[in-house]
Amino acid sequence: MAARGCISIARASAFARAARCYWLSVFPSARAEWAAWRRHAEQIPARALREAALSALATKSDVLEGAVAFAVFVPRGARLDVVRAIAALEIAFDYLDNVVELPSPDPIRNSRCLCQALRSMSEPGPAHPDYYEHHAARDDCGYLEALVNTCRAALAKLPSYSIVTEPIHSALSR
């Protein structure tokens, strides 16, 4: 019976450490990322794209907060890069989810072009295809490319990223 008590105490202690890390380190970093992306989204000239970006940020911030929770398992030195990568990916995903629902003459081609941004997040390099090639609104003030570049840069800094590059790229390609 005493062994079970020790296991429970160990689990509670591990949970308390993770919760402390989340609330004191991960959560504030995630909120700072969210605020920076909100400021960028507010500058998008194309009304439909601006509304899509701001709506995604307003309605899906809880998803972002949950997604970045995995950063508590990362060593302190890499934690901010993990938060940045997850935040950029989640924000881009939520934004694109809204944008692909906007009217388009060719919704399938439009969706494929827009979602190339998700694949691009795991590929190094500066080249960006025209994500908005089949979309009526085009001027996002560099919002989508900035999300892609932020994710790329953060992932590139992670020491073990090369090990998981292919599975991540494969998942994002779906």
Phi, psi and chi 1 to 4 in degrees:
 res  aa     phi    psi   chi1   chi2   chi3   chi4
   1 MET       -  -37.0 -168.6   67.1  133.8      -
   2 ALA   -64.8  -34.7      -      -      -      -
   3 ALA   -63.9  -38.9      -      -      -      -
   4 ARG   -65.5  -36.3  -69.9 -179.3   77.2 -177.7
   5 GLY   -65.5  -39.3      -      -      -      -
   6 CYS   -66.2  -39.3  -71.9      -      -      -
   7 ILE   -64.5  -42.2  -68.4  171.5      -      -
   8 SER   -63.7  -40.6  -65.9      -      -      -
   9 ILE   -66.0  -40.9  -69.1  169.8      -      -
  10 ALA   -63.5  -43.6      -      -      -      -
  11 ARG   -63.7  -44.2  -73.9 -178.4 -178.9  159.8
  12 ALA   -63.2  -38.9      -      -      -      -
  13 SER   -66.1  -43.2  177.5      -      -      -
  14 ALA   -63.8  -41.5      -      -      -      -
  15 PHE   -62.8  -43.5  175.9   78.7      -      -
  16 ALA   -62.4  -41.0      -      -      -      -
  17 ARG   -63.9  -42.9  -78.2 -168.6  -53.3  -84.2
  18 ALA   -65.3  -43.2      -      -      -      -
  19 ALA   -63.6  -41.7      -      -      -      -
  20 ARG   -62.0  -45.1 -177.6  175.8 -165.4  -88.8
  21 CYS   -61.1  -43.9  174.8      -      -      -
  22 TYR   -61.7  -52.3  178.3   78.9      -      -
  23 TRP   -72.5  -29.5  -70.1  112.4      -      -
  24 LEU   -95.9  -18.6  -62.6  178.3      -      -
  25 SER  -125.7  -59.0  173.6      -      -      -
  26 VAL   -69.1  -52.3  173.3      -      -      -
  27 PHE   -58.3  -49.0 -179.6   77.3      -      -
  28 PRO   -60.5  -37.4  -21.5   30.9      -      -
  29 SER   -65.5  -42.0  -62.8      -      -      -
  30 ALA   -64.5  -41.9      -      -      -      -
  31 ARG   -65.5  -36.2  -65.5  -54.1  -71.5  172.4
  32 ALA   -66.1  -42.1      -      -      -      -
  33 GLU   -61.3  -47.5  -70.3  -65.0  -48.5      -
  34 TRP   -57.1  -46.0 -178.6   90.1      -      -
  35 ALA   -63.6  -40.9      -      -      -      -
  36 ALA   -64.6  -42.1      -      -      -      -
  37 TRP   -69.6  -32.2  -71.4  112.9      -      -
  38 ARG   -64.2  -44.1  178.7  166.4  174.1   72.3
  39 ARG   -60.3  -40.8  -73.8 -170.9  -61.1  -83.5
  40 HIS   -65.7  -44.2 -165.9  156.3      -      -
  41 ALA   -61.7  -35.2      -      -      -      -
  42 GLU   -63.8  -20.7  -70.7  169.6  -15.9      -
  43 GLN   -90.7   -3.9  -56.5  -56.7  -49.1      -
  44 ILE   -66.1  120.5  -63.6  173.8      -      -
  45 PRO   -68.1  -39.0  -14.3   24.6      -      -
  46 ALA   -71.7  115.5      -      -      -      -
  47 ARG   -55.3  -46.6 -178.6  178.5  177.3 -162.3
  48 ALA   -61.3  -41.0      -      -      -      -
  49 LEU   -70.7  -40.5  -61.2  178.9      -      -
  50 ARG   -60.8  -46.3 -178.3  177.2   60.5 -108.3
  51 GLU   -64.3  -37.7  -71.6  175.2   -3.8      -
  52 ALA   -64.2  -42.5      -      -      -      -
  53 ALA   -67.3  -47.5      -      -      -      -
  54 LEU   -67.1  -36.8  -67.5  172.9      -      -
  55 SER   -64.2  -44.0  173.1      -      -      -
  56 ALA   -61.4  -42.5      -      -      -      -
  57 LEU   -66.5  -38.0  -72.5  164.3      -      -
  58 ALA   -74.7  -37.2      -      -      -      -
  59 THR   -96.8  -13.5   61.1      -      -      -
  60 LYS  -123.9   19.8  -60.4  176.9 -178.0  179.4
  61 SER   -65.5  -29.2   63.5      -      -      -
  62 ASP   -66.7  -31.4   55.6  -22.9      -      -
  63 VAL   -66.4  -41.3  175.6      -      -      -
  64 LEU   -62.1  -45.9  171.9   62.0      -      -
  65 GLU   -60.8  -37.0  -68.6  167.9   11.5      -
  66 GLY   -72.3  -40.4      -      -      -      -
  67 ALA   -64.1  -41.4      -      -      -      -
  68 VAL   -73.6   -9.4  -61.7      -      -      -
  69 ALA   -57.9  -26.6      -      -      -      -
  70 PHE   -63.7  -18.9  -70.6  100.8      -      -
  71 ALA   -66.1  -15.9      -      -      -      -
  72 VAL   -66.0  -20.3  -59.4      -      -      -
  73 PHE   -89.9    2.2  -58.7  111.4      -      -
  74 VAL   -99.7  142.8  175.7      -      -      -
  75 PRO   -56.3  145.8  -23.6   32.1      -      -
  76 ARG   -48.4  -41.8 -178.1  176.9  -68.5  152.0
  77 GLY   -64.1  -24.3      -      -      -      -
  78 ALA  -106.5   -3.4      -      -      -      -
  79 ARG   -59.9  -45.5 -162.7  169.1  -67.6  142.9
  80 LEU   -64.0  -39.0 -177.7   57.0      -      -
  81 ASP   -65.3  -38.2  -69.7  -40.6      -      -
  82 VAL   -65.0  -43.9  169.0      -      -      -
  83 VAL   -60.7  -44.9  168.3      -      -      -
  84 ARG   -61.6  -45.2  -79.6 -164.5  177.2  125.7
  85 ALA   -63.9  -48.1      -      -      -      -
  86 ILE   -64.2  -42.8  -68.6  172.6      -      -
  87 ALA   -62.3  -47.2      -      -      -      -
  88 ALA   -62.4  -42.9      -      -      -      -
  89 LEU   -64.4  -47.9  176.2   59.6      -      -
  90 GLU   -65.6  -42.4 -174.7   61.7   42.1      -
  91 ILE   -64.9  -42.3  -70.1  167.8      -      -
  92 ALA   -63.2  -43.8      -      -      -      -
  93 PHE   -60.1  -47.5 -176.4   86.2      -      -
  94 ASP   -66.1  -40.5  -64.9  -21.2      -      -
  95 TYR   -61.8  -50.1  168.9   65.1      -      -
  96 LEU   -63.5  -34.4  -69.5  169.3      -      -
  97 ASP   -57.8  -39.0 -171.4   39.7      -      -
  98 ASN   -75.6  -42.2  -73.9  -10.3      -      -
  99 VAL   -67.5  -38.9  173.8      -      -      -
 100 VAL   -67.1  -16.4  -61.4      -      -      -
 101 GLU   -83.5  -11.9  -63.4  -63.5  -36.4      -
 102 LEU   -71.3  152.7  -63.8  172.4      -      -
 103 PRO   -58.3  141.5  -19.6   28.4      -      -
 104 SER  -152.5  142.7  168.9      -      -      -
 105 PRO   -61.8  -30.9  -14.8   21.9      -      -
 106 ASP  -134.3   84.2 -170.6  -15.1      -      -
 107 PRO   -58.4  -34.7  -16.1   23.6      -      -
 108 ILE   -71.2  -48.7  -66.1 -174.7      -      -
 109 ARG   -63.9  -39.1  -71.1  176.1   77.4 -172.6
 110 ASN   -59.3  -47.6 -179.4   49.0      -      -
 111 SER   -62.3  -43.3  179.2      -      -      -
 112 ARG   -62.3  -43.3  -74.6 -174.0  179.6  145.0
 113 CYS   -65.6  -46.3  -79.4      -      -      -
 114 LEU   -62.1  -42.8  -74.0  166.2      -      -
 115 CYS   -74.7   -6.8  -69.5      -      -      -
 116 GLN   -59.9  -25.8  -74.2 -179.7   36.8      -
 117 ALA   -60.2  -38.0      -      -      -      -
 118 LEU   -64.7  -43.4  -62.9  176.0      -      -
 119 ARG   -63.1  -39.9  -93.3 -166.6  -48.5  -85.6
 120 SER   -63.0  -24.2  -65.8      -      -      -
 121 MET   -63.6  -27.0  -69.0 -179.3  137.6      -
 122 SER  -101.2    5.4   65.4      -      -      -
 123 GLU  -109.8  126.6  -62.9  171.2  -18.8      -
 124 PRO   -70.1  157.2   24.3  -30.1      -      -
 125 GLY   120.3  151.4      -      -      -      -
 126 PRO   -83.5  -16.6   30.0  -33.9      -      -
 127 ALA   -67.5  131.1      -      -      -      -
 128 HIS  -122.9  126.6  -70.4  -83.0      -      -
 129 PRO   -69.2  171.2   22.0  -28.4      -      -
 130 ASP   -79.1   92.7 -177.2    0.1      -      -
 131 TYR   -60.8  -30.7  -57.8  124.7      -      -
 132 TYR   -98.6   20.6  -63.4  102.5      -      -
 133 GLU   -52.7  -38.1 -179.9  179.9   -2.0      -
 134 HIS  -111.7   27.9  -61.4  -76.2      -      -
 135 HIS  -119.8  141.7 -159.3  -82.2      -      -
 136 ALA   -66.8  -42.9      -      -      -      -
 137 ALA   -89.4  134.7      -      -      -      -
 138 ARG  -127.5  -27.6  -56.6 -179.3   61.6   76.3
 139 ASP   -87.8   97.7 -168.7   -0.1      -      -
 140 ASP  -106.5   13.6   71.9   -6.0      -      -
 141 CYS    59.8   30.6 -164.7      -      -      -
 142 GLY    78.2   11.2      -      -      -      -
 143 TYR   -58.1  -54.1 -175.0   71.7      -      -
 144 LEU   -66.5  -42.1 -172.0   53.4      -      -
 145 GLU   -63.8  -37.2  -76.2 -171.6   10.3      -
 146 ALA   -65.3  -39.5      -      -      -      -
 147 LEU   -61.6  -45.2  -75.2  163.4      -      -
 148 VAL   -61.7  -48.4  170.6      -      -      -
 149 ASN   -63.6  -38.1  -69.6  -21.9      -      -
 150 THR   -64.4  -45.2  -62.7      -      -      -
 151 CYS   -63.5  -45.7 -172.2      -      -      -
 152 ARG   -56.4  -48.4  -76.6  176.7  175.2  173.5
 153 ALA   -64.7  -41.6      -      -      -      -
 154 ALA   -67.4  -43.0      -      -      -      -
 155 LEU   -63.6  -39.7  -70.9  174.3      -      -
 156 ALA   -62.4  -25.2      -      -      -      -
 157 LYS   -81.0  -14.9  -68.7  179.7 -177.1  177.5
 158 LEU   -76.6  129.7  -60.6  177.6      -      -
 159 PRO   -63.4  -29.3   18.6  -26.7      -      -
 160 SER  -105.1   12.6  -61.5      -      -      -
 161 TYR   -60.2  -36.5 -178.6   62.7      -      -
 162 SER   -60.3  -26.6   62.3      -      -      -
 163 ILE   -71.2  -33.6  -63.0  169.4      -      -
 164 VAL  -108.8    6.9  -64.7      -      -      -
 165 THR   -55.0  -51.6  -58.3      -      -      -
 166 GLU   -63.7  -47.9 -172.9   53.1   41.3      -
 167 PRO   -62.1  -36.7  -20.0   27.5      -      -
 168 ILE   -66.6  -47.0  -72.2  175.1      -      -
 169 HIS   -59.6  -43.1 -176.2   69.6      -      -
 170 SER   -61.8  -44.3  178.1      -      -      -
 171 ALA   -64.8  -42.1      -      -      -      -
 172 LEU   -70.4  -26.1  -68.7  173.8      -      -
 173 SER   -72.3  -22.8  -66.9      -      -      -
 174 ARG   -70.9      -  -77.8 -172.9 -102.0  134.1
